């Protein structure tokens, strides 16, 4: 056999071995079992979450599939049945086919209660996106109590109107930033927004003003003990004007 033929045969052999090895890695090392861990989650809910993840990952390449960027994480974020937002913290691959996932979870950002004119009530919890989750959580959350029609919801009642969601989310984020422990916001039919700080007085907000600006102004006011004493005496701090107005409760 000539040198060229020997070299060709050797080259062909290595290519064949490489190809077979690649095929072995692709087809043999596939996910067959998914195990999920999240210490703070409810066992029943975590079991269902893991079933959803299992359905999404079984059959995927254990070595080459990008599990952290899979669509399932967005689907879990939008799924209405879960009381928390689940996302991947770390993972461990155990050949030939086991995937062990450590999950983190995040409580919803706020609760939304909608009360219509017939006093019928619906309750939802929301995270960063405007998808409405069923209110299965028993945790204490900043609550928006909205008195009015369901026009703030999408026609299929799966999403909150994005303008309202961004307002509520910005309000909650700003309250957290300035460490103001508000209990709830009551949005009445006449567009009167009452912020309950768990105190003897109410704070009235303007729905047309960026909540970041309003809460920044409120944080400065709360630092002045003399002003706070006067607000407590009168009962209402109205922030709908250029200058804060302190007045008696009606």
MIKOLLUM-767256 format. One record per residue (C-alpha): x, y negated, z; residue in three letters. Coordinates in steps of 0.5 Angstrom, whole numbers, padded with zeros to 4 digits, always signed. Each point is the difference from the previous one (the first is absolute). Layout:
# residues N
XYZALA...
This chain:
# residues 250
+0000+0000+0000UNK+0003-0007-0002UNK+0001-0005+0005UNK-0005-0005-0002UNK-0005+0006+0000UNK+0002+0001+0007UNK-0001-0007+0002UNK-0007+0000-0003UNK-0002+0006+0004UNK+0003-0003+0006UNK-0004-0006-0001UNK-0006+0003-0001UNK+0001+0004+0006UNK+0000-0006+0004UNK-0005-0003-0003UNK-0005+0006+0001UNK+0002+0001+0007UNK-0001-0008+0001UNK-0007+0001-0003UNK-0002+0006+0004UNK+0002-0003+0006UNK-0004-0007-0001UNK-0006+0004-0002UNK+0001+0004+0006UNK+0000-0006+0004UNK-0006-0003-0003UNK-0004+0006+0000UNK+0002+0004+0006UNK+0001-0006+0005UNK-0007-0003+0000UNK-0004-0002+0006UNK-0004+0006+0003UNK-0002-0003+0007UNK+0000-0007+0003UNK+0000-0001+0007UNK-0002-0007+0003UNK+0002-0003+0007UNK-0003-0006+0003UNK+0000+0000+0008UNK-0005-0006+0001UNK-0005+0003-0005UNK-0006+0003+0001UNK+0001+0008-0001UNK-0007+0000-0005UNK+0002-0006-0004UNK+0007+0002-0001UNK-0002+0007-0002UNK-0004-0003-0005UNK+0005-0005-0002UNK+0005+0006-0001UNK-0005+0004-0004UNK+0000-0006-0005UNK+0007-0001+0000UNK+0001+0008-0001UNK-0005-0001-0006UNK+0005-0005-0003UNK+0006+0003+0001UNK+0000+0008-0001UNK+0003+0002-0006UNK+0004-0006-0001UNK+0008+0000-0001UNK+0003+0001+0007UNK+0006-0003-0002UNK-0002-0005-0006UNK-0006-0003+0002UNK+0000-0007+0003UNK-0005+0002+0006UNK+0001-0007+0004UNK-0003-0004-0007UNK-0006+0005-0001UNK-0007-0003-0001UNK-0003+0004+0006UNK+0003-0006+0004UNK-0004-0005-0003UNK-0006+0005+0000UNK+0000+0001+0007UNK+0001-0008+0001UNK-0007+0000-0003UNK-0003+0006+0002UNK-0006-0002+0004UNK-0001+0006+0005UNK+0007-0001+0004UNK+0000-0005+0006UNK+0008-0002-0001UNK+0004-0001-0006UNK+0005+0006-0001UNK+0007-0001-0003UNK+0006+0004-0001UNK+0006-0001+0005UNK+0004+0006-0002UNK+0000+0006-0003UNK+0004+0007+0000UNK+0001+0005-0006UNK+0001+0007+0002UNK+0001+0004-0006UNK-0003+0004-0003UNK-0007-0003+0001UNK-0001-0004+0006UNK-0001-0007+0001UNK+0000-0003+0007UNK-0003-0007+0001UNK+0001-0005+0006UNK-0006-0005-0001UNK-0001-0007+0003UNK-0006-0003+0001UNK-0003-0007+0001UNK-0006-0003+0003UNK-0005-0004-0004UNK+0001-0007+0000UNK-0007-0002+0002UNK-0007+0003+0000UNK-0006-0003-0004UNK-0007+0000+0003UNK-0005-0002-0005UNK-0007-0002+0003UNK-0006-0002-0005UNK-0006-0004+0002UNK-0004+0007+0002UNK+0006+0001+0005UNK+0002+0006-0003UNK+0007+0001+0001UNK+0006+0003-0004UNK+0007+0001+0002UNK+0007+0001-0003UNK+0007-0001+0001UNK+0005-0003-0005UNK+0008+0000-0001UNK+0004-0004-0005UNK-0005+0002-0006UNK-0007-0002-0001UNK-0003+0007+0000UNK-0005+0002+0006UNK+0002+0005+0004UNK-0006+0004+0005UNK+0001-0003+0007UNK+0002+0007+0003UNK+0005-0004+0005UNK-0001-0001+0007UNK+0006-0005+0001UNK-0001-0007+0002UNK+0001-0004-0006UNK-0001-0007-0002UNK-0007+0000-0003UNK-0004-0005-0005UNK-0007+0000+0002UNK-0003-0002-0007UNK-0008-0002+0000UNK-0003+0000-0007UNK-0001+0003-0006UNK+0004+0006-0003UNK+0002-0005-0006UNK+0007+0000+0003UNK+0001+0008-0002UNK+0001+0003-0007UNK-0006+0003-0003UNK+0002+0007+0002UNK+0001-0003+0007UNK+0008+0003+0000UNK+0003-0007+0000UNK+0000-0006+0003UNK+0000-0006-0004UNK+0007-0002-0001UNK-0001-0007+0002UNK-0003+0002+0007UNK+0005+0005+0001UNK+0006-0005-0001UNK-0003-0005+0005UNK-0001+0005+0005UNK+0007+0004-0001UNK+0003-0007+0000UNK-0003-0002+0007UNK+0002+0006+0003UNK+0007+0000-0002UNK+0000-0007+0002UNK-0003+0001+0007UNK+0005+0006+0001UNK+0006-0005-0002UNK-0002-0005+0005UNK-0001+0005+0005UNK-0008-0002+0001UNK-0004+0006+0003UNK-0006-0002-0004UNK-0006+0005+0001UNK-0004-0001-0006UNK-0003-0005-0005UNK-0007-0001+0000UNK-0002-0002-0007UNK-0007-0002+0000UNK-0006-0002-0006UNK+0002-0007+0000UNK+0007+0001-0001UNK+0002-0002+0007UNK+0006+0004+0002UNK+0001+0001+0008UNK+0007+0003+0002UNK-0001+0003+0007UNK+0007+0000+0004UNK-0003+0004+0006UNK-0001-0007+0003UNK-0005-0004+0003UNK+0000-0004-0007UNK-0001+0001-0007UNK+0004-0003-0006UNK-0003-0002-0006UNK+0003+0001-0007UNK-0001-0002-0007UNK+0000+0005-0005UNK+0002-0005-0005UNK+0007-0001+0003UNK+0006+0005+0000UNK+0000+0004+0006UNK+0007+0000+0001UNK+0000-0008+0000UNK-0006+0001+0005UNK+0003+0005+0005UNK+0007-0004+0000UNK-0004-0006+0002UNK-0004+0004+0005UNK+0007+0003+0003UNK+0002-0007+0001UNK-0006-0002+0004UNK+0000+0006+0004UNK+0007-0002+0003UNK-0003-0007+0003UNK-0003+0002+0007UNK-0003-0007+0000UNK-0004+0001-0006UNK-0002+0007+0002UNK-0003-0002+0006UNK-0004-0005-0003UNK-0002+0006-0006UNK-0002+0004+0006UNK-0004-0005+0003UNK-0004-0002-0006UNK+0000+0007-0003UNK+0001-0001-0008UNK+0006-0002-0004UNK-0002-0001-0007UNK+0006+0000-0005UNK-0004-0002-0006UNK+0002-0007+0000UNK+0007-0004-0001UNK+0000+0000+0007UNK-0002+0005+0005UNK-0007-0002+0003UNK-0001+0003+0007UNK-0008+0000+0002UNK-0005+0003+0004UNK-0003+0007-0001UNK-0007-0001-0003UNK
